Amino acid sequence: MEDINIGQPQQSQLTGEVVLRFAGSVEKSELREGLKAGGTFRRLRWLAAAGALFIALLGVRVDAEGGSVNIGLLAAAAVYATVFALLAPRRIVTHALRAQRAHEGADCVVDGTGIAAVLDGADIKRLGWDEMTRYHETPNLYAVVGRTGRRIWVMVLPKRLLTAPDAELLGAVLDSRLRRG
């Protein structure tokens, strides 16, 4: 095992001790991979299956003379499942890509208080370590999952935006602060 030499982190007056600072944009394929790793699509498939089953059960009637099936409600269940299982994930990725492009040029700063998007020295969005629940690592990125109120969110941090030592440092910071998913 070889030793990793990590230099002293930079200091910043706005956010305290800065561990990492990087900039760049996330690609559509990386967003899709991060949302998949974070479990967003799995929850959506469960919702689609449960909703379609409920709608289909509304279309089945069993009585003393036998049973009947309402073909219209079965068709509605199939449409519901199709929309949620196939079209909604594409819509979520497109929405996430638009939100990311709205903050083009922002730096991502990982420090002692959490992860922040910083543009011209001011925080656009700051997520504290207490809001983050877990992280997932893939060969291409880190996907940090958190909860704010009732909303579950996923933050995608691509490794291609970092140098090799910085990617290892980010992994070590995430390991020390969050549980691996």
Salt bridges, closest charged atoms under 4 A:
GLU27 OE2 - ARG160 NH2 3.91
GLU30 OE2 - ARG160 NE 2.67
ASP107 OD2 - ARG21 NE 3.28
ASP111 OD1 - ARG126 NH1 3.34
ASP123 OD2 - ARG126 NE 2.86
GLU137 OE2 - LYS159 NZ 2.70
GLU137 OE1 - ARG180 NH1 3.08
ASP175 OD2 - ARG180 NH2 3.63
